[in-house]
């Protein structure tokens, strides 16, 4: 199984079509092509959505959290030679949020590809919150 290591935002953009300000993944540590991906997103107060999303208690909107998870999952199959750079869409998701994400938190995202055939992918993604400000776990 082929593995890619330590992809920065420039390299991530070779595989998926998301661009600033909608590219939310900062770093992909490892992709086991066709199997799994491990990525990271560190949230800075400078993100465009923080000043307007609860000014007195900024946190990451749910749709942004879903998109971060999705972008790491995409790397499990967009890194396959035949899929590199293709457009994607998703049909179904089942999401559960457990902690609020605030500025300075880092989300570690682990994605697993369970099934891929004829352009349809199925799998799971989990985010693990690392907080230096004491707001998450």
C-alpha positions in Angstrom: 0.0 0.0 0.0 1.4 3.4 -1.0 1.7 6.0 1.7 2.1 9.8 1.4 3.7 11.7 4.3 3.7 15.3 5.5 1.6 17.2 3.0 1.3 20.9 3.4 -1.5 23.1 2.0 0.1 23.5 -1.4 0.4 19.7 -1.7 -3.1 19.1 -0.4 -4.4 21.4 -3.2 -2.9 19.0 -5.8 -5.4 16.4 -4.7 -8.6 18.3 -3.9 -10.3 21.4 -5.3 -10.8 23.3 -2.1 -9.0 26.7 -2.0 -8.7 29.6 0.4 -10.9 30.6 2.2 -12.6 27.2 2.0 -9.6 25.0 2.4 -9.7 24.1 6.1 -7.0 21.5 6.5 -3.6 22.8 7.5 -1.5 19.6 7.3 -1.9 16.0 6.3 0.6 13.9 8.3 -0.1 10.6 6.6 -2.3 9.1 3.8 -2.5 5.4 3.3 -3.9 5.7 -0.2 -7.3 4.0 -0.5 -7.3 3.2 3.2 -6.9 6.2 5.7 -5.7 9.7 6.3 -4.5 11.7 9.3 -4.7 15.5 9.2 -4.7 18.6 11.4 -6.4 21.9 11.6 -5.4 24.6 14.1 -8.0 27.3 14.6 -6.7 30.9 14.9 -8.9 33.8 16.0 -7.9 35.3 12.6 -10.2 32.8 10.8 -12.9 34.7 8.9 -15.8 33.2 10.8 -14.8 33.8 14.4 -15.5 37.6 14.7 -19.1 37.1 13.5 -19.9 33.7 15.2 -20.8 34.7 18.8 -18.5 37.7 19.2 -18.5 37.4 23.0 -17.7 33.7 22.9 -16.2 32.8 19.5 -16.4 29.1 18.4 -16.2 27.1 15.2 -19.6 26.8 13.4 -20.8 23.2 12.9 -20.7 23.4 9.1 -17.0 24.4 9.3 -16.3 21.4 11.6 -18.1 19.1 9.1 -16.1 20.5 6.2 -12.8 20.0 8.0 -13.6 16.3 8.7 -14.8 15.9 5.1 -11.6 17.4 3.6 -9.4 14.9 5.4 -11.7 12.0 4.4 -11.4 13.2 0.7 -7.7 12.5 0.9 -8.3 8.8 1.4 -9.5 8.4 -2.2 -8.5 11.6 -4.0 -4.9 10.5 -3.6 -5.6 7.6 -5.9 -4.0 8.3 -9.3 -7.3 8.1 -11.2 -9.1 10.5 -8.8 -6.4 13.2 -8.3 -8.0 16.7 -8.5 -11.6 15.5 -9.1 -14.6 17.4 -7.9 -16.6 15.7 -5.1 -20.0 15.8 -3.4 -21.4 14.0 -0.5 -24.9 12.5 -0.1 -25.2 11.5 3.5 -23.5 12.3 6.8 -24.2 11.4 10.4 -22.4 13.9 12.7 -22.2 14.2 16.5 -20.6 17.2 18.1 -19.3 16.7 21.7 -17.2 19.8 22.5 -17.0 23.4 21.5 -14.0 24.4 19.4 -12.5 27.8 20.2 -9.6 29.8 18.9 -6.2 28.1 19.6 -7.7 24.6 19.5 -6.2 22.0 17.2 -8.4 19.3 15.7 -6.7 16.0 14.9 -8.7 14.2 12.2 -8.5 10.5 11.5 -10.4 9.2 8.4 -10.9 5.6 7.4 -12.1 4.6 3.9 -14.3 1.5 4.2 -15.6 1.2 0.6 -14.8 2.8 -2.7 -16.3 1.8 -6.0 -17.3 3.6 -9.2 -16.8 7.0 -7.6 -18.8 6.3 -4.4 -16.9 6.4 -1.1 -18.0 5.3 2.3 -16.1 5.6 5.5 -15.8 7.2 8.9 -14.0 10.3 10.3 -13.3 11.2 13.9 -11.9 14.5 15.2 -9.9 14.7 18.5 -9.6 18.1 20.1 -6.4 19.4 21.6 -6.7 22.6 23.5 -4.0 24.9 25.0 -6.6 27.3 26.3 -8.4 24.8 28.5 -11.7 24.9 26.4 -11.6 21.4 25.0 -10.0 17.9 25.4 
